[in-house]
Amino acid sequence: MIVSSDDDLVTLESQLALYRTLQKGELAVVPGTSHMLMFEKPHVVTDIIRNFLNGAEPTTYFPIHRARSDN
């Protein structure tokens, strides 16, 4: 799980590159936040992390990265 802000010294490009290396990872970009996103939007961030740790399957209609393989 990668949780990032949309206004940070850590670039979204670097976060995306890291995300692409994770086989079953998830990437969350929290809008309207900086490097201090845990203080700026604590409820949003904790909900994202809690859902991930609880194993909640993301609901997507046209998954590409997480597409299931029938092989």
N, CA, C and O atoms as a GROMACS GRO file, in nm:
protein
  284
    1MET      N    1   0.085  -0.117   0.000
    1MET     CA    2   0.000   0.000   0.000
    1MET      C    3   0.089   0.122   0.000
    1MET      O    4   0.178   0.136   0.083
    2ILE      N    5   0.063   0.209  -0.094
    2ILE     CA    6   0.132   0.337  -0.100
    2ILE      C    7   0.027   0.445  -0.087
    2ILE      O    8  -0.068   0.452  -0.165
    3VAL      N    9   0.043   0.530   0.013
    3VAL     CA   10  -0.046   0.644   0.033
    3VAL      C   11   0.038   0.768   0.014
    3VAL      O   12   0.140   0.787   0.080
    4SER      N   13  -0.006   0.853  -0.076
    4SER     CA   14   0.071   0.971  -0.112
    4SER      C   15  -0.018   1.094  -0.112
    4SER      O   16  -0.140   1.084  -0.117
    5SER      N   17   0.047   1.209  -0.107
    5SER     CA   18  -0.027   1.334  -0.118
    5SER      C   19  -0.016   1.386  -0.261
    5SER      O   20   0.066   1.338  -0.339
    6ASP      N   21  -0.098   1.483  -0.293
    6ASP     CA   22  -0.092   1.538  -0.429
    6ASP      C   23  -0.003   1.662  -0.438
    6ASP      O   24   0.012   1.720  -0.545
    7ASP      N   25   0.058   1.702  -0.326
    7ASP     CA   26   0.146   1.819  -0.325
    7ASP      C   27   0.261   1.792  -0.229
    7ASP      O   28   0.257   1.833  -0.113
    8ASP      N   29   0.364   1.724  -0.277
    8ASP     CA   30   0.472   1.678  -0.191
    8ASP      C   31   0.605   1.688  -0.263
    8ASP      O   32   0.610   1.693  -0.386
    9LEU      N   33   0.713   1.689  -0.187
    9LEU     CA   34   0.846   1.681  -0.246
    9LEU      C   35   0.868   1.544  -0.310
    9LEU      O   36   0.938   1.532  -0.410
   10VAL      N   37   0.806   1.442  -0.251
   10VAL     CA   38   0.810   1.308  -0.309
   10VAL      C   39   0.717   1.311  -0.429
   10VAL      O   40   0.597   1.336  -0.414
   11THR      N   41   0.770   1.287  -0.546
   11THR     CA   42   0.690   1.305  -0.667
   11THR      C   43   0.590   1.190  -0.687
   11THR      O   44   0.613   1.077  -0.646
   12LEU      N   45   0.481   1.224  -0.751
   12LEU     CA   46   0.383   1.121  -0.785
   12LEU      C   47   0.443   1.020  -0.882
   12LEU      O   48   0.407   0.902  -0.880
   13GLU      N   49   0.534   1.066  -0.967
   13GLU     CA   50   0.599   0.975  -1.061
   13GLU      C   51   0.678   0.868  -0.987
   13GLU      O   52   0.677   0.751  -1.026
   14SER      N   53   0.748   0.907  -0.880
   14SER     CA   54   0.825   0.807  -0.804
   14SER      C   55   0.732   0.712  -0.730
   14SER      O   56   0.762   0.593  -0.718
   15GLN      N   57   0.621   0.763  -0.681
   15GLN     CA   58   0.523   0.677  -0.612
   15GLN      C   59   0.460   0.578  -0.711
   15GLN      O   60   0.437   0.462  -0.678
   16LEU      N   61   0.432   0.626  -0.830
   16LEU     CA   62   0.376   0.540  -0.934
   16LEU      C   63   0.474   0.432  -0.975
   16LEU      O   64   0.435   0.317  -0.994
   17ALA      N   65   0.600   0.467  -0.989
   17ALA     CA   66   0.703   0.368  -1.023
   17ALA      C   67   0.712   0.261  -0.916
   17ALA      O   68   0.724   0.143  -0.948
   18LEU      N   69   0.707   0.301  -0.790
   18LEU     CA   70   0.710   0.204  -0.680
   18LEU      C   71   0.586   0.115  -0.683
   18LEU      O   72   0.596  -0.006  -0.666
   19TYR      N   73   0.471   0.176  -0.704
   19TYR     CA   74   0.344   0.101  -0.711
   19TYR      C   75   0.350  -0.006  -0.819
   19TYR      O   76   0.301  -0.118  -0.799
   20ARG      N   77   0.408   0.027  -0.932
   20ARG     CA   78   0.414  -0.069  -1.043
   20ARG      C   79   0.500  -0.190  -1.012
   20ARG      O   80   0.489  -0.291  -1.082
   21THR      N   81   0.584  -0.183  -0.910
   21THR     CA   82   0.665  -0.298  -0.872
   21THR      C   83   0.591  -0.392  -0.778
   21THR      O   84   0.638  -0.504  -0.753
   22LEU      N   85   0.478  -0.350  -0.726
   22LEU     CA   86   0.403  -0.429  -0.628
   22LEU      C   87   0.299  -0.514  -0.699
   22LEU      O   88   0.211  -0.462  -0.769
   23GLN      N   89   0.310  -0.644  -0.681
   23GLN     CA   90   0.218  -0.734  -0.751
   23GLN      C   91   0.073  -0.716  -0.706
   23GLN      O   92  -0.018  -0.716  -0.790
   24LYS      N   93   0.049  -0.702  -0.578
   24LYS     CA   94  -0.087  -0.686  -0.527
   24LYS      C   95  -0.102  -0.558  -0.448
   24LYS      O   96  -0.181  -0.550  -0.354
   25GLY      N   97  -0.027  -0.457  -0.488
   25GLY     CA   98  -0.029  -0.332  -0.415
   25GLY      C   99  -0.145  -0.242  -0.454
   25GLY      O  100  -0.216  -0.268  -0.551
   26GLU      N  101  -0.160  -0.139  -0.378
   26GLU     CA  102  -0.258  -0.036  -0.406
   26GLU      C  103  -0.190   0.099  -0.391
   26GLU      O  104  -0.098   0.115  -0.312
   27LEU      N  105  -0.236   0.196  -0.468
   27LEU     CA  106  -0.186   0.332  -0.463
   27LEU      C  107  -0.301   0.425  -0.434
   27LEU      O  108  -0.404   0.423  -0.502
   28ALA      N  109  -0.285   0.506  -0.331
   28ALA     CA  110  -0.386   0.606  -0.298
   28ALA      C  111  -0.320   0.742  -0.296
   28ALA      O  112  -0.219   0.763  -0.229
   29VAL      N  113  -0.376   0.835  -0.370
   29VAL     CA  114  -0.329   0.973  -0.369
   29VAL      C  115  -0.440   1.054  -0.303
   29VAL      O  116  -0.552   1.063  -0.354
   30VAL      N  117  -0.408   1.113  -0.190
   30VAL     CA  118  -0.507   1.188  -0.113
   30VAL      C  119  -0.505   1.333  -0.161
   30VAL      O  120  -0.404   1.403  -0.146
   31PRO      N  121  -0.615   1.379  -0.218
   31PRO     CA  122  -0.618   1.515  -0.272
   31PRO      C  123  -0.616   1.620  -0.162
   31PRO      O  124  -0.665   1.600  -0.051
   32GLY      N  125  -0.557   1.733  -0.196
   32GLY     CA  126  -0.555   1.846  -0.104
   32GLY      C  127  -0.465   1.824   0.017
   32GLY      O  128  -0.492   1.878   0.124
   33THR      N  129  -0.357   1.747   0.000
   33THR     CA  130  -0.267   1.721   0.112
   33THR      C  131  -0.122   1.744   0.071
   33THR      O  132  -0.088   1.746  -0.048
   34SER      N  133  -0.039   1.760   0.172
   34SER     CA  134   0.104   1.775   0.152
   34SER      C  135   0.173   1.657   0.221
   34SER      O  136   0.109   1.555   0.249
   35HIS      N  137   0.303   1.670   0.248
   35HIS     CA  138   0.378   1.564   0.314
   35HIS      C  139   0.320   1.531   0.453
   35HIS      O  140   0.347   1.425   0.508
   36MET      N  141   0.242   1.621   0.507
   36MET     CA  142   0.181   1.602   0.639
   36MET      C  143   0.037   1.549   0.629
   36MET      O  144  -0.048   1.584   0.710
   37LEU      N  145   0.011   1.466   0.530
   37LEU     CA  146  -0.126   1.420   0.504
   37LEU      C  147  -0.189   1.350   0.622
   37LEU      O  148  -0.311   1.357   0.638
   38MET      N  149  -0.111   1.282   0.706
   38MET     CA  150  -0.169   1.216   0.824
   38MET      C  151  -0.228   1.316   0.923
   38MET      O  152  -0.322   1.284   0.996
   39PHE      N  153  -0.175   1.437   0.925
   39PHE     CA  154  -0.228   1.542   1.012
   39PHE      C  155  -0.337   1.621   0.942
   39PHE      O  156  -0.428   1.673   1.007
   40GLU      N  157  -0.327   1.632   0.810
   40GLU     CA  158  -0.421   1.713   0.734
   40GLU      C  159  -0.555   1.642   0.710
   40GLU      O  160  -0.661   1.705   0.717
   41LYS      N  161  -0.550   1.513   0.683
   41LYS     CA  162  -0.674   1.436   0.659
   41LYS      C  163  -0.662   1.299   0.725
   41LYS      O  164  -0.660   1.196   0.657
   42PRO      N  165  -0.654   1.298   0.859
   42PRO     CA  166  -0.630   1.171   0.929
   42PRO      C  167  -0.739   1.067   0.907
   42PRO      O  168  -0.709   0.948   0.897
   43HIS      N  169  -0.864   1.109   0.899
   43HIS     CA  170  -0.974   1.012   0.882
   43HIS      C  171  -0.968   0.946   0.744
   43HIS      O  172  -0.994   0.827   0.731
   44VAL      N  173  -0.936   1.024   0.644
   44VAL     CA  174  -0.926   0.969   0.508
   44VAL      C  175  -0.813   0.866   0.502
   44VAL      O  176  -0.831   0.755   0.451
   45VAL      N  177  -0.696   0.904   0.554
   45VAL     CA  178  -0.580   0.816   0.549
   45VAL      C  179  -0.603   0.689   0.631
   45VAL      O  180  -0.571   0.580   0.584
   46THR      N  181  -0.656   0.702   0.751
   46THR     CA  182  -0.677   0.582   0.833
   46THR      C  183  -0.783   0.490   0.772
   46THR      O  184  -0.772   0.368   0.783
   47ASP      N  185  -0.885   0.545   0.708
   47ASP     CA  186  -0.984   0.460   0.640
   47ASP      C  187  -0.920   0.383   0.525
   47ASP      O  188  -0.948   0.264   0.507
   48ILE      N  189  -0.835   0.449   0.448
   48ILE     CA  190  -0.767   0.384   0.337
   48ILE      C  191  -0.680   0.270   0.389
   48ILE      O  192  -0.685   0.159   0.336
   49ILE      N  193  -0.601   0.298   0.491
   49ILE     CA  194  -0.511   0.196   0.546
   49ILE      C  195  -0.589   0.083   0.612
   49ILE      O  196  -0.555  -0.034   0.595
   50ARG      N  197  -0.694   0.117   0.687
   50ARG     CA  198  -0.775   0.014   0.754
   50ARG      C  199  -0.838  -0.081   0.651
   50ARG      O  200  -0.836  -0.203   0.670
   51ASN      N  201  -0.893  -0.027   0.545
   51ASN     CA  202  -0.953  -0.112   0.441
   51ASN      C  203  -0.850  -0.204   0.378
   51ASN      O  204  -0.878  -0.321   0.353
   52PHE      N  205  -0.731  -0.153   0.354
   52PHE     CA  206  -0.625  -0.234   0.295
   52PHE      C  207  -0.584  -0.346   0.391
   52PHE      O  208  -0.572  -0.461   0.350
   53LEU      N  209  -0.561  -0.312   0.517
   53LEU     CA  210  -0.516  -0.412   0.614
   53LEU      C  211  -0.624  -0.516   0.644
   53LEU      O  212  -0.592  -0.630   0.677
   54ASN      N  213  -0.749  -0.477   0.633
   54ASN     CA  214  -0.859  -0.572   0.655
   54ASN      C  215  -0.883  -0.661   0.535
   54ASN      O  216  -0.969  -0.749   0.538
   55GLY      N  217  -0.807  -0.639   0.429
   55GLY     CA  218  -0.819  -0.723   0.310
   55GLY      C  219  -0.938  -0.692   0.223
   55GLY      O  220  -0.980  -0.776   0.144
   56ALA      N  221  -0.993  -0.573   0.237
   56ALA     CA  222  -1.108  -0.534   0.155
   56ALA      C  223  -1.067  -0.531   0.008
   56ALA      O  224  -0.972  -0.462  -0.029
   57GLU      N  225  -1.136  -0.606  -0.074
   57GLU     CA  226  -1.108  -0.607  -0.217
   57GLU      C  227  -1.154  -0.476  -0.279
   57GLU      O  228  -1.267  -0.432  -0.256
   58PRO      N  229  -1.067  -0.413  -0.356
   58PRO     CA  230  -1.109  -0.290  -0.423
   58PRO      C  231  -1.223  -0.320  -0.521
   58PRO      O  232  -1.218  -0.419  -0.594
   59THR      N  233  -1.322  -0.234  -0.523
   59THR     CA  234  -1.432  -0.251  -0.617
   59THR      C  235  -1.400  -0.170  -0.742
   59THR      O  236  -1.410  -0.047  -0.743
   60THR      N  237  -1.362  -0.240  -0.848
   60THR     CA  238  -1.335  -0.174  -0.974
   60THR      C  239  -1.414  -0.246  -1.083
   60THR      O  240  -1.437  -0.367  -1.074
   61TYR      N  241  -1.454  -0.174  -1.183
   61TYR     CA  242  -1.534  -0.231  -1.290
   61TYR      C  243  -1.453  -0.272  -1.412
   61TYR      O  244  -1.493  -0.362  -1.485
   62PHE      N  245  -1.342  -0.207  -1.434
   62PHE     CA  246  -1.256  -0.240  -1.547
   62PHE      C  247  -1.110  -0.248  -1.503
   62PHE      O  248  -1.028  -0.168  -1.547
   63PRO      N  249  -1.076  -0.345  -1.415
   63PRO     CA  250  -0.940  -0.352  -1.364
   63PRO      C  251  -0.840  -0.390  -1.473
   63PRO      O  252  -0.866  -0.477  -1.555
   64ILE      N  253  -0.728  -0.323  -1.472
   64ILE     CA  254  -0.619  -0.354  -1.562
   64ILE      C  255  -0.504  -0.416  -1.483
   64ILE      O  256  -0.462  -0.528  -1.510
   65HIS      N  257  -0.454  -0.341  -1.385
   65HIS     CA  258  -0.341  -0.385  -1.304
   65HIS      C  259  -0.378  -0.508  -1.219
   65HIS      O  260  -0.295  -0.598  -1.202
   66ARG      N  261  -0.500  -0.512  -1.165
   66ARG     CA  262  -0.542  -0.622  -1.079
   66ARG      C  263  -0.630  -0.723  -1.154
   66ARG      O  264  -0.700  -0.802  -1.091
   67ALA      N  265  -0.627  -0.720  -1.285
   67ALA     CA  266  -0.712  -0.812  -1.361
   67ALA      C  267  -0.679  -0.955  -1.325
   67ALA      O  268  -0.562  -0.993  -1.317
   68ARG      N  269  -0.780  -1.034  -1.304
   68ARG     CA  270  -0.760  -1.175  -1.267
   68ARG      C  271  -0.721  -1.254  -1.389
   68ARG      O  272  -0.772  -1.234  -1.499
   69SER      N  273  -0.630  -1.345  -1.367
   69SER     CA  274  -0.586  -1.433  -1.473
   69SER      C  275  -0.648  -1.570  -1.453
   69SER      O  276  -0.643  -1.625  -1.343
   70ASP      N  277  -0.706  -1.626  -1.557
   70ASP     CA  278  -0.767  -1.758  -1.548
   70ASP      C  279  -0.667  -1.868  -1.578
   70ASP      O  280  -0.705  -1.984  -1.592
   71ASN      N  281  -0.539  -1.833  -1.590
   71ASN     CA  282  -0.437  -1.934  -1.622
   71ASN      C  283  -0.404  -2.018  -1.503
   71ASN      O  284  -0.320  -2.108  -1.513
   0.00000   0.00000   0.00000
